Amino acid sequence: MRATAKAGRRAVRHRRSRARLAGTPERPRLSVYRSLNHIYAQIVDDAAGRTLVAASTQSPELKVRTGHGGNKKAAADVGTLLAARAAAKGITRVCFDRGGFRYHGAVAELAAAARKAGLEF
């Protein structure tokens, strides 16, 4: 399968889910993006158009620890860090936006770690 066809299908899934999902000030959206080498997550208030909290395998705290950022352990570390940063800003409830990626592997690990660290989906 060509990479462009796979990316196109992911884009369609992402657009379809974003038509139904929106972050509010009371319950912002936790958006996930996964590449082959890294995973990124941010909590977004769509009403104001602002990113409230962000974490990724590129974050200085995790870059030293994780090594390769495209695996499940790195995704779990990102979820834990994101939940800690969200708690510091008083965010406890979010709606999960998987960004068109299948809910397994790194995406599922990030979500599970964020839930375990205190975020409510």
C-alpha positions as CSV (number, residue, x, y, z in Angstrom):
1,M,0.0,0.0,0.0
2,R,1.3,3.4,-0.9
3,A,2.0,5.8,1.9
4,T,-0.1,8.6,0.3
5,A,-3.2,6.4,0.1
6,K,-2.8,5.5,3.8
7,A,-2.3,9.2,4.8
8,G,-5.4,10.1,2.7
9,R,-7.6,7.7,4.5
10,R,-6.3,8.9,7.9
11,A,-7.2,12.5,6.8
12,V,-10.7,11.5,5.9
13,R,-11.2,9.8,9.3
14,H,-9.7,12.8,11.0
15,R,-12.1,15.3,9.2
16,R,-15.1,13.0,10.0
17,S,-14.3,12.9,13.7
18,R,-13.5,16.6,14.0
19,A,-16.9,17.4,12.6
20,R,-18.3,15.9,15.8
21,L,-15.6,16.8,18.3
22,A,-14.9,20.2,19.8
23,G,-13.1,21.4,22.9
24,T,-14.9,23.8,25.2
25,P,-13.5,25.8,28.1
26,E,-15.1,23.3,30.5
27,R,-14.0,20.2,28.6
28,P,-11.1,20.9,26.2
29,R,-10.0,18.5,23.5
30,L,-6.9,16.2,24.0
31,S,-5.5,16.0,20.4
32,V,-2.9,13.3,19.5
33,Y,-0.6,13.2,16.6
34,R,1.7,10.2,16.0
35,S,4.6,10.0,13.5
36,L,7.0,7.2,13.0
37,N,9.6,8.7,15.3
38,H,7.6,10.8,17.8
39,I,4.2,11.3,19.5
40,Y,2.7,14.7,20.3
41,A,-0.3,15.5,22.5
42,Q,-2.0,18.8,23.3
43,I,-5.0,20.0,25.1
44,V,-6.9,22.6,23.1
45,D,-9.7,25.0,23.8
46,D,-11.4,25.2,20.4
47,A,-13.7,28.1,21.5
48,A,-10.8,30.4,22.2
49,G,-8.5,28.7,19.6
50,R,-5.7,28.2,22.1
51,T,-3.5,25.4,23.1
52,L,-3.6,25.1,26.9
53,V,-1.1,22.3,27.6
54,A,1.3,20.4,25.3
55,A,3.7,17.5,25.7
56,S,5.7,15.4,23.2
57,T,8.6,13.1,23.0
58,Q,10.5,16.2,21.9
59,S,9.9,17.8,25.3
60,P,13.2,18.4,27.2
61,E,12.1,16.3,30.2
62,L,11.4,13.3,28.0
63,K,14.0,13.7,25.3
64,V,16.7,12.7,27.7
65,R,14.8,9.6,29.1
66,T,13.1,8.0,26.2
67,G,15.6,7.5,23.4
68,H,13.4,6.5,20.5
69,G,10.1,8.4,20.7
70,G,8.0,6.3,18.5
71,N,7.3,3.4,20.9
72,K,4.6,2.6,23.4
73,K,6.8,3.4,26.5
74,A,7.5,6.9,25.1
75,A,3.8,7.4,24.5
76,A,3.0,6.4,28.1
77,D,5.6,8.9,29.3
78,V,4.0,11.7,27.2
79,G,0.5,10.9,28.6
80,T,1.8,11.0,32.2
81,L,3.6,14.3,31.5
82,L,0.6,15.8,29.8
83,A,-1.7,14.9,32.7
84,A,0.7,16.4,35.2
85,R,0.9,19.6,33.3
86,A,-2.9,19.7,32.9
87,A,-3.4,19.2,36.6
88,A,-1.1,22.1,37.3
89,K,-3.4,24.3,35.2
90,G,-6.6,22.9,36.8
91,I,-7.7,20.7,33.9
92,T,-9.3,17.4,34.9
93,R,-11.8,16.6,32.2
94,V,-11.1,16.4,28.4
95,C,-12.6,14.8,25.3
96,F,-10.2,12.6,23.4
97,D,-9.3,13.2,19.8
98,R,-7.3,10.4,18.3
99,G,-6.6,12.4,15.2
100,G,-7.8,9.7,12.8
101,F,-5.2,7.2,14.1
102,R,-6.4,3.8,15.2
103,Y,-6.9,3.4,18.9
104,H,-4.2,0.9,19.6
105,G,-0.5,0.8,20.3
106,A,1.0,4.2,21.1
107,V,-2.2,6.1,21.0
108,A,-3.9,3.7,23.4
109,E,-0.9,3.8,25.7
110,L,-0.9,7.6,25.8
111,A,-4.6,7.6,26.7
112,A,-4.3,4.9,29.4
113,A,-1.3,6.8,31.0
114,A,-3.2,10.1,30.9
115,R,-6.2,8.4,32.6
116,K,-4.0,6.7,35.2
117,A,-2.4,10.1,36.0
118,G,-5.7,11.7,36.6
119,L,-7.3,13.0,33.4
120,E,-11.0,12.0,32.9
121,F,-12.1,11.3,29.3
